[in-house]
Amino acid sequence: MCIRDRCKPCILELKELDEIKKVFKDDNVEFFIINADQGNDSPEKFDAFIKKNKNYTFNFAYDHGSKFFKQLKMAHLGLPTLLVVDKDQNIRLQHVGYNPAETNFRKHLIETINSLK
């Protein structure tokens, strides 16, 4: 996920993920927000974003050199990119971009996560 205050799709998806995370507060479900060296982002900009948005309780990480991003062959995809990974490290869902008009986003993501529990 590219986290920049000017990246409206990223910010909107983050708010949506925060609500989805609350659904799983009592379950063994982890949410990681990983920022990569994409779109002129930097570790410093990411740290500033995290400090400014302390209300989010995600696990945050920075993908230096976009190594993880490249390893998963996501360089050609848009941002934000959302992955649901099961306990065996298999990608079970990949979703690219964020559109608030996509009314089934939350429901579909919750159903996917529930199917893996």
C-alpha positions in Angstrom: 0.0 0.0 0.0 1.3 3.4 -0.9 0.7 5.7 2.0 0.7 9.3 1.2 -1.6 12.0 2.5 -2.3 12.9 -1.1 -3.1 9.3 -2.2 -6.9 9.3 -1.8 -7.5 5.7 -2.7 -4.9 4.5 -0.2 -6.4 6.7 2.6 -10.0 5.6 1.8 -9.0 1.9 1.8 -7.1 2.3 5.1 -10.2 3.6 6.7 -12.2 0.7 5.3 -9.6 -1.8 6.5 -9.7 -0.2 10.0 -13.5 -1.0 10.1 -12.9 -4.5 8.8 -10.2 -5.1 11.4 -12.7 -4.3 14.2 -14.8 -7.2 13.0 -11.9 -9.6 13.8 -10.7 -8.0 17.0 -11.3 -11.2 18.9 -9.9 -13.5 16.3 -6.4 -14.5 15.3 -6.3 -12.2 12.2 -3.4 -9.9 11.6 -3.4 -6.8 9.4 -0.2 -5.5 8.0 0.2 -2.2 6.2 3.3 -2.4 4.1 4.5 0.6 2.3 7.0 0.3 -0.6 9.4 2.6 -2.5 6.6 3.5 -4.9 5.3 7.0 -6.0 8.2 8.9 -4.3 7.4 7.4 -0.9 10.2 7.1 1.6 10.6 5.6 5.1 10.6 9.1 6.5 7.3 10.0 4.8 5.8 6.7 6.0 6.9 7.3 9.6 5.4 10.8 9.5 2.1 9.3 8.2 2.1 6.7 11.0 2.7 9.4 13.7 0.0 11.6 12.3 -2.5 8.7 12.2 -2.0 7.1 15.6 -5.6 6.0 15.8 -4.7 3.1 13.4 -3.6 0.0 15.2 -2.2 -1.9 12.2 1.2 -3.6 12.0 3.2 -1.2 9.9 6.3 -2.1 7.8 8.4 -0.5 5.1 9.5 -2.5 2.0 12.9 -1.0 1.4 13.8 -1.2 -2.3 10.3 -2.7 -3.0 11.9 -6.2 -2.6 8.7 -7.8 -1.3 6.6 -5.9 -3.9 8.9 -7.2 -6.7 9.2 -10.7 -5.3 5.4 -11.1 -5.5 5.5 -9.7 -9.0 3.2 -6.8 -8.1 5.3 -4.0 -9.8 2.8 -3.9 -12.7 -0.2 -3.6 -10.4 -1.8 -0.4 -9.3 -2.0 1.0 -5.8 -3.2 0.2 -3.3 -2.8 -3.5 -3.6 -4.4 -5.7 -0.9 -3.5 -9.3 -0.3 -5.1 -11.8 2.0 -2.6 -14.5 2.9 -3.6 -17.6 4.8 -1.6 -19.3 7.6 0.3 -21.4 5.1 1.5 -18.2 3.3 -0.8 -18.7 0.3 -2.3 -15.7 -1.3 -6.0 -16.2 -1.2 -7.2 -12.8 -2.4 -5.6 -10.0 -4.4 -7.4 -6.7 -4.8 -6.0 -3.8 -6.7 -7.1 -0.2 -6.3 -9.9 1.2 -4.2 -13.2 2.5 -5.4 -15.8 3.7 -2.8 -18.5 2.8 -5.3 -17.5 -0.9 -4.9 -20.2 -1.6 -2.3 -19.3 -5.2 -1.8 -15.6 -4.6 -0.9 -16.1 -4.9 2.9 -18.5 -7.8 2.7 -16.3 -9.8 0.2 -13.2 -9.2 2.3 -14.9 -10.3 5.6 -16.3 -13.4 3.9 -12.8 -14.3 2.5 -11.1 -13.9 5.9 -13.9 -15.9 7.6 -13.5 -18.7 5.1 -9.8 -19.1 6.2 -10.5 -19.3 10.0 
